[in-house]
Amino acid sequence: FSDPASNLGLEDIIRKALMGNLEERPE
Amino acid sequence: KDIVLACPMNMFPQAEPSKTPQEIWEDFSLSFTPAVREVVEFAKHIPGFSALSENDQVTLLKAGTFEVLMVRFASLFNVKEQTVTFISGTTYSLEALKGMGMGGLLDTMFEFSEKLNSLELTAEELGLFTAVVLVSADRSGIENLNSVELLQESLIRVLRTLVSKSNPCDASRFTKLLLKMSDLRTLNNMHSEKLLSFRID
């Protein structure tokens, strides 16, 4: 794990948010 | 061994001992996801940002999200009281957080918050400064450097005009503000190291 942003799954969250695909957090 | 992720963005900094490291990491991810989404929404409202290539938008956001959140949540750091209020609403003393393993990074965060707050930026200046921080052409992996540079330069020009207009007697204010970008870069690196150490642990 050399990339902290990847560790956090940041790219996935960012790409989804950029595309307007805002999945709701499950309760 | 108890796992502690004492990040202000973490709803549950002291994890339940019954949870697995994977579950704790997933809880942490769910805690900061709304804040990351807000940063993305903020970026979409920067004029010209959406015209950048999708990959460059992602690269800028991946590299700059921590710095944007640090600026946005600088007010959570109460320098006078030496406390930090987490997004859960719980306030922790500096001493307690140091006991959770947040040493040098926390001191540097306090220092940054104090310096930023001392500039007494208006909401408009703060928003524009945050846009300049996000659109940094020197992030590694930028594909279309020219487009990002042009956008950053135009944002800096507007910021300079705004800052000079609101405080014409203090010519150094703009310079002091730009220097905060370097402080943010240092904090970003320290934060990355901290994250890596957690993951390795």
Boltz contact constraints between the chains, C-beta under 6 A:
constraints:
  - contact:
      token1: [A, 1]
      token2: [B, 199]
      max_distance: 6.0
  - contact:
      token1: [A, 4]
      token2: [B, 192]
      max_distance: 6.0
  - contact:
      token1: [A, 4]
      token2: [B, 195]
      max_distance: 6.0
  - contact:
      token1: [A, 4]
      token2: [B, 196]
      max_distance: 6.0
  - contact:
      token1: [A, 5]
      token2: [B, 62]
      max_distance: 6.0
  - contact:
      token1: [A, 7]
      token2: [B, 199]
      max_distance: 6.0
  - contact:
      token1: [A, 9]
      token2: [B, 29]
      max_distance: 6.0
  - contact:
      token1: [A, 10]
      token2: [B, 62]
      max_distance: 6.0
  - contact:
      token1: [A, 11]
      token2: [B, 62]
      max_distance: 6.0
  - contact:
      token1: [A, 13]
      token2: [B, 33]
      max_distance: 6.0
  - contact:
      token1: [A, 13]
      token2: [B, 36]
      max_distance: 6.0
  - contact:
      token1: [A, 14]
      token2: [B, 40]
      max_distance: 6.0
  - contact:
      token1: [A, 14]
      token2: [B, 58]
      max_distance: 6.0
  - contact:
      token1: [A, 14]
      token2: [B, 61]
      max_distance: 6.0
  - contact:
      token1: [A, 17]
      token2: [B, 37]
      max_distance: 6.0
  - contact:
      token1: [A, 17]
      token2: [B, 40]
      max_distance: 6.0
  - contact:
      token1: [A, 18]
      token2: [B, 40]
      max_distance: 6.0
  - contact:
      token1: [A, 25]
      token2: [B, 30]
      max_distance: 6.0
